[in-house]
Amino acid sequence: MSAPRISIVDLATVEPGRSEADALRDSLQTARQAEALGYHRIWFAEHHLTSGHASHNPEVLIAVAAALTREIRVGSGAVLLNHYSPFKVAEVFQQLAALFPGRIDLGLGRATAGALVDMALRRDRSSRPVDDHAQQVSEVLACLYHAFPADHPFAARPLMASVQRPPETWLLGSSPASGGLAAALGLPYAFASFITPGYAATGLRAYRDGFRASGFGSDEPQAMLAVNVTVADSEAQAQRLALCPKGFLGRLGRGEEDRGVPTPEEAIVELSPAARDEPTRIIDGRWPRFVAGDPEGVRATLEEMLAVSGADELMIQDLIADPAERWHSHALIAAAFALPGRQGGAASTAGATALVTAGER
C-alpha cells in the first residue's frame, strides 16, 4: 500500500507535577517537531475544566502554532459545535484562514462535557437543549462558502468575502450517524477509533459508500482514522507507557478525570490486572482501544487498520504523561513510516532529540 498521510491530534496533556502553562508550551513544541518530522497536520482538542489537559480552546493554540510553523496544516479536533453559534465558529476560522492561507482545518464535532460544563457554555440556561447538529453544520458551511439561499437574511452580508480559500472543514465522530452526515454533506470525515474501535472500519466504509460531492470539500471522500498510539524503542517500554492512557480511562470510569493522566507508576497501582493487560494489537479481528509496541509492530497494526477501513489518513492521538516520551513516540512513528521530514530529508529520531533538547521545558 502507498504511504498514508499521518497527522497528530494534541490534547496538551499536563505531566503530573507540572502546570497547564508548561503543557501549552509542550504543545507548541509538539507542533514544531511534527512539522520537522513530516506530519501532515496537527489538530488541537477542546476540553473544558480539565486539569489534566490544557487544550481548552483550540482556536487559540491554532493561531500560535500556525505562527510558529510554516507548512504543516493546523486545526481543531474538534470544535464542539453544539455549544456555539455557527456564525461565530465560521468567522473565527475564516479569520484564521485569512492569516494562514491554505493551512487551516476546521474540525467540527459535538460532545457533552458533563452537566456543569454544558450549562456553563450555554448562553440561555432557561431553554431546553435541542439536537440540531446537522443544521448547525450546514449553517457553518453556508457561512464559509456563501451558500445561503438568496432570500436568507444572511445572504446579503457575506462572511469575509475577500477570503478566497476557506478552512478545510472536517466532520469528526465515532458513530454511524456522524459518518452519514459527513457523506450527505460531502465533507471529509475523521473517525475516533480510540472511542469506539469496533465501529471504525464499518463506519468509514459506509461513509465512503454514501459520499456525495457537494462543493464544500473534495469531489472524492476523504476518510481519516484516529487511533491512540504509543511507540517506544522496545515492546516492554511501549507497554509500560501504554499504562498512561489505560490509567486515564480507568480514572474516567471512576469519575476521577480531574486527576489527569497518570504516570506508568501510578497507573500500575490503580489498574486491575485485566485492565493492565488490555490488548494493544488486533486479536481475532478485534481492534484495540490503544495501539502500543515497538515501531515495527505498531506499523504492522496500523497498516492493517488502514487497509481494513480504507482510510486515507492516520491521525495519532496519545496520552503519554511525559512529553519527552510523547515526542520520542512521534519520532519513532515518523521513522517507521518514512515520513519525508522537512529539515534535511527523512524523519529521524536524532532530529527529534535535537528539537526536544532545544525546546522549552
C-alpha positions as CSV (number, residue, x, y, z in Angstrom):
1,M,0.0,0.0,0.0
2,S,1.1,3.6,-0.6
3,A,2.4,5.6,2.4
4,P,-0.5,7.3,4.1
5,R,-0.6,10.8,5.4
6,I,-0.1,10.8,9.1
7,S,-1.1,13.6,11.5
8,I,-1.3,14.3,15.2
9,V,-4.2,15.5,17.5
10,D,-2.8,17.1,20.6
11,L,-4.6,17.5,24.0
12,A,-1.9,19.5,25.8
13,T,-1.6,16.7,28.3
14,V,-0.4,18.1,31.7
15,E,2.5,16.0,33.0
16,P,2.0,15.1,36.7
17,G,3.8,17.7,38.9
18,R,3.8,20.4,36.1
19,S,1.4,23.2,35.2
20,E,-1.0,23.9,32.4
21,A,1.3,26.6,31.1
22,D,4.0,24.0,30.8
23,A,1.7,21.8,28.9
24,L,0.8,24.6,26.4
25,R,4.4,25.2,25.8
26,D,4.9,21.5,25.2
27,S,2.0,21.6,22.7
28,L,3.8,24.3,20.7
29,Q,6.9,22.2,20.8
30,T,4.9,19.3,19.5
31,A,3.7,21.4,16.6
32,R,7.3,22.4,15.6
33,Q,8.5,18.8,15.9
34,A,5.6,17.5,13.9
35,E,6.3,19.8,11.1
36,A,10.0,18.9,11.1
37,L,9.2,15.2,11.0
38,G,6.9,15.4,8.1
39,Y,3.5,15.0,9.7
40,H,0.7,16.4,7.5
41,R,-1.3,18.3,10.1
42,I,-1.7,18.9,13.8
43,W,-5.0,19.4,15.5
44,F,-5.8,20.6,19.0
45,A,-8.7,19.3,21.1
46,E,-11.4,21.1,23.0
47,H,-11.7,20.0,26.7
48,H,-13.2,22.2,29.4
49,L,-12.5,22.3,33.2
50,T,-9.9,19.5,32.8
51,S,-6.8,19.9,34.9
52,G,-5.1,17.0,33.1
53,H,-5.4,18.6,29.6
54,A,-4.7,22.3,28.8
55,S,-6.2,22.5,25.3
56,H,-9.5,24.2,26.3
57,N,-9.9,26.5,23.2
58,P,-8.3,25.0,20.1
59,E,-8.5,28.2,18.1
60,V,-6.0,29.9,20.5
61,L,-3.5,27.2,20.1
62,I,-4.1,27.0,16.3
63,A,-3.2,30.7,15.9
64,V,0.0,30.5,17.9
65,A,1.1,27.1,16.4
66,A,0.5,28.3,12.9
67,A,2.6,31.4,13.5
68,L,5.4,29.2,14.8
69,T,5.4,26.9,11.8
70,R,5.4,27.3,8.0
71,E,3.9,24.4,6.2
72,I,2.1,21.9,8.4
73,R,-1.7,22.2,8.4
74,V,-3.2,23.3,11.8
75,G,-6.7,22.8,13.0
76,S,-9.3,21.8,15.6
77,G,-10.0,18.2,16.7
78,A,-12.7,19.3,17.3
79,V,-14.7,22.5,17.9
80,L,-17.7,21.3,19.9
81,L,-20.3,22.9,17.7
82,N,-23.3,22.0,20.0
83,H,-22.1,24.7,22.4
84,Y,-21.6,27.6,20.0
85,S,-23.1,29.9,17.3
86,P,-22.3,28.5,13.8
87,F,-21.7,32.1,12.6
88,K,-19.1,32.7,15.4
89,V,-17.3,29.4,14.6
90,A,-17.2,30.2,10.9
91,E,-16.0,33.7,11.4
92,V,-13.2,32.7,13.8
93,F,-11.9,30.0,11.4
94,Q,-12.3,32.2,8.3
95,Q,-10.1,34.8,10.0
96,L,-7.5,32.1,10.8
97,A,-7.7,31.1,7.1
98,A,-7.0,34.7,6.2
99,L,-4.0,34.8,8.4
100,F,-2.6,31.4,7.3
101,P,-3.9,30.7,3.8
102,G,-4.2,27.1,2.8
103,R,-3.2,25.8,6.2
104,I,-6.2,25.9,8.5
105,D,-8.6,23.0,9.2
106,L,-11.9,23.3,10.9
107,G,-12.8,20.0,12.6
108,L,-16.4,20.0,13.8
109,G,-17.8,17.7,16.4
110,R,-20.2,17.6,19.3
111,A,-19.9,16.2,22.8
112,T,-21.1,16.6,26.3
113,A,-18.5,17.7,28.8
114,G,-20.8,16.9,31.7
115,A,-23.7,18.8,33.2
116,L,-21.7,21.6,34.8
117,V,-19.7,22.5,31.7
118,D,-22.6,22.1,29.3
119,M,-24.6,24.5,31.5
120,A,-21.6,27.0,31.8
121,L,-21.2,27.1,28.0
122,R,-24.9,27.9,27.3
123,R,-25.9,31.5,27.0
124,D,-29.6,30.8,27.5
125,R,-29.8,28.5,30.5
126,S,-33.6,28.5,30.8
127,S,-34.3,26.8,27.4
128,R,-34.2,23.1,26.8
129,P,-31.2,21.9,24.7
130,V,-32.1,20.6,21.2
131,D,-30.2,18.3,18.9
132,D,-29.7,20.4,15.8
133,H,-26.2,19.4,14.9
134,A,-27.0,18.8,11.2
135,Q,-28.5,22.2,10.9
136,Q,-25.6,23.8,12.7
137,V,-23.0,22.2,10.4
138,S,-25.0,23.2,7.4
139,E,-25.0,26.8,8.6
140,V,-21.3,26.8,9.2
141,L,-20.8,25.6,5.6
142,A,-23.2,28.2,4.2
143,C,-21.3,31.0,6.1
144,L,-17.9,29.8,4.8
145,Y,-19.0,29.2,1.2
146,H,-21.5,32.0,0.8
147,A,-24.1,29.3,0.1
148,F,-27.2,30.8,1.8
149,P,-30.4,31.0,-0.4
150,A,-30.9,34.4,-2.0
151,D,-33.8,35.1,0.3
152,H,-32.0,34.2,3.5
153,P,-31.2,37.2,5.8
154,F,-27.5,36.3,5.9
155,A,-27.1,36.1,2.2
156,A,-26.8,39.9,1.8
157,R,-23.8,40.1,4.1
158,P,-21.1,37.5,3.0
159,L,-18.6,36.4,5.7
160,M,-15.2,37.9,4.9
161,A,-15.9,37.7,1.1
162,S,-12.4,38.5,0.2
163,V,-11.0,35.3,1.7
164,Q,-10.8,33.0,-1.3
165,R,-9.8,29.8,0.5
166,P,-12.0,28.9,3.4
167,P,-10.7,26.5,6.0
168,E,-10.8,22.8,5.1
169,T,-13.8,21.6,7.0
170,W,-14.0,18.1,8.5
171,L,-16.7,16.3,10.4
172,L,-15.5,14.3,13.4
173,G,-17.3,11.5,15.1
174,S,-17.4,8.0,16.5
175,S,-20.8,6.7,15.4
176,P,-22.6,5.8,12.1
177,A,-24.7,8.9,12.4
178,S,-21.8,11.3,12.1
179,G,-20.4,9.4,9.1
180,G,-23.8,9.5,7.4
181,L,-24.0,13.3,7.9
182,A,-20.4,13.8,6.5
183,A,-21.3,11.7,3.5
184,A,-24.5,13.5,2.8
185,L,-22.8,16.9,3.1
186,G,-19.8,15.9,1.0
187,L,-17.3,16.6,3.8
188,P,-14.1,14.8,4.8
189,Y,-14.7,12.6,7.8
190,A,-12.5,11.5,10.8
191,F,-13.5,8.6,12.9
192,A,-12.3,8.4,16.6
193,S,-11.3,4.7,16.8
194,F,-10.0,5.2,20.3
195,I,-13.6,5.8,21.4
196,T,-15.4,3.0,19.5
197,P,-12.9,0.8,17.8
198,G,-15.5,-1.8,16.9
199,Y,-17.3,0.6,14.6
200,A,-14.4,2.2,12.9
201,A,-13.9,0.1,9.9
202,T,-17.6,-0.3,9.0
203,G,-18.2,3.4,9.8
204,L,-15.5,4.6,7.4
205,R,-16.6,2.2,4.7
206,A,-20.2,3.3,5.0
207,Y,-19.1,6.9,4.7
208,R,-17.2,6.1,1.5
209,D,-20.2,4.3,0.0
210,G,-22.6,7.1,0.9
211,F,-20.4,10.1,-0.1
212,R,-22.0,12.6,-2.4
213,A,-19.8,15.6,-3.6
214,S,-21.3,18.9,-2.7
215,G,-18.7,21.6,-3.4
216,F,-17.9,22.0,0.3
217,G,-14.8,19.9,0.0
218,S,-13.1,17.4,-2.2
219,D,-15.0,15.7,-5.0
220,E,-13.9,12.4,-3.5
221,P,-14.4,11.1,0.0
222,Q,-11.5,11.8,2.5
223,A,-11.5,9.3,5.3
224,M,-9.3,9.7,8.4
225,L,-8.7,7.1,11.1
226,A,-7.8,8.5,14.6
227,V,-6.0,6.0,16.8
228,N,-4.4,6.2,20.3
229,V,-0.8,5.1,19.7
230,T,2.2,4.6,22.0
231,V,5.5,3.7,20.5
232,A,8.9,3.1,22.2
233,D,12.2,1.5,21.4
234,S,11.1,-1.9,22.7
235,E,7.8,-3.7,23.2
236,A,8.3,-3.7,27.0
237,Q,8.9,0.1,27.1
238,A,5.8,0.7,25.0
239,Q,3.6,-1.5,27.2
240,R,4.8,0.4,30.2
241,L,4.0,3.8,28.6
242,A,0.6,2.5,27.4
243,L,-0.4,2.3,31.1
244,C,-0.8,6.1,30.9
245,P,-3.9,6.0,28.6
246,K,-5.2,2.9,30.2
247,G,-4.9,4.5,33.6
248,F,-6.6,7.7,32.4
249,L,-9.5,5.7,31.0
250,G,-9.7,3.9,34.3
251,R,-9.9,7.3,36.2
252,L,-12.6,8.4,33.8
253,G,-14.6,5.3,34.5
254,R,-14.3,6.0,38.3
255,G,-15.2,9.7,37.8
256,E,-11.7,10.9,38.6
257,E,-10.9,12.6,35.4
258,D,-9.7,15.8,37.3
259,R,-6.7,13.8,38.4
260,G,-5.4,13.9,34.8
261,V,-3.2,11.4,33.0
262,P,-1.2,9.2,35.5
263,T,2.4,8.2,35.2
264,P,3.0,4.5,34.5
265,E,3.9,4.0,38.1
266,E,0.6,5.5,39.3
267,A,-1.4,3.6,36.7
268,I,0.0,0.2,37.6
269,V,-1.1,0.6,41.2
270,E,-4.6,1.8,40.2
271,L,-5.4,-0.7,37.4
272,S,-6.7,-4.2,37.8
273,P,-4.6,-7.0,36.2
274,A,-7.2,-7.3,33.4
275,A,-7.0,-3.5,32.7
276,R,-3.2,-3.5,32.8
277,D,-3.2,-6.4,30.3
278,E,-5.8,-5.0,27.9
279,P,-4.6,-5.9,24.4
280,T,-2.8,-3.3,22.3
281,R,-2.9,-5.0,19.0
282,I,-5.6,-6.7,16.8
283,I,-6.6,-10.1,18.1
284,D,-9.0,-12.3,16.2
285,G,-10.1,-9.3,14.1
286,R,-11.0,-7.2,17.2
287,W,-9.4,-3.7,17.2
288,P,-7.9,-2.4,20.5
289,R,-8.6,0.9,22.1
290,F,-4.9,1.5,22.4
291,V,-2.2,0.5,20.0
292,A,1.3,0.1,21.5
293,G,4.6,-1.6,20.8
294,D,7.9,-1.2,19.0
295,P,8.0,0.7,15.7
296,E,7.8,-2.4,13.5
297,G,4.9,-4.0,15.4
298,V,2.9,-0.7,15.6
299,R,3.4,-0.1,11.9
300,A,2.0,-3.5,11.1
301,T,-1.1,-3.0,13.2
302,L,-1.8,0.5,11.8
303,E,-1.3,-0.7,8.3
304,E,-3.9,-3.4,8.9
305,M,-6.3,-0.9,10.3
306,L,-5.8,1.4,7.3
307,A,-6.3,-1.5,4.8
308,V,-9.5,-2.8,6.5
309,S,-11.1,0.6,7.0
310,G,-10.0,2.1,3.6
311,A,-8.8,5.3,5.4
312,D,-6.6,7.7,3.5
313,E,-5.0,9.3,6.5
314,L,-4.0,8.3,10.0
315,M,-4.4,10.7,13.0
316,I,-2.3,9.9,16.0
317,Q,-3.7,10.6,19.5
318,D,-1.7,9.7,22.6
319,L,-2.0,10.2,26.4
320,I,1.6,9.6,27.4
321,A,2.3,11.6,30.6
322,D,5.9,12.5,29.9
323,P,6.2,15.0,27.0
324,A,9.7,13.8,26.1
325,E,8.3,10.2,25.7
326,R,5.5,11.6,23.6
327,W,7.9,13.4,21.3
328,H,10.0,10.2,21.0
329,S,6.9,8.2,20.2
330,H,6.1,10.7,17.4
331,A,9.6,10.5,16.0
332,L,9.5,6.7,16.0
333,I,6.2,6.6,14.1
334,A,7.6,9.1,11.6
335,A,10.7,7.0,11.0
336,A,8.7,3.7,10.8
337,F,6.5,5.2,8.0
338,A,9.5,7.0,6.4
339,L,7.8,10.4,6.6
340,P,9.6,13.0,4.4
341,G,10.9,15.3,7.2
342,R,11.1,19.0,6.4
343,Q,14.6,19.5,7.9
344,G,17.1,17.7,5.7
345,G,15.3,14.6,4.5
346,A,13.5,11.7,6.1
347,A,12.3,11.7,9.7
348,S,14.8,10.6,12.3
349,T,14.8,10.1,16.0
350,A,18.1,12.1,16.1
351,G,16.4,15.1,14.6
352,A,13.6,14.8,17.2
353,T,16.1,14.5,20.0
354,A,17.7,17.8,18.9
355,L,14.3,19.5,18.8
356,V,13.4,18.3,22.2
357,T,16.7,19.5,23.6
358,A,16.1,22.9,22.1
359,G,12.5,23.1,23.3
360,E,11.3,24.9,26.4
361,R,10.8,22.6,29.3
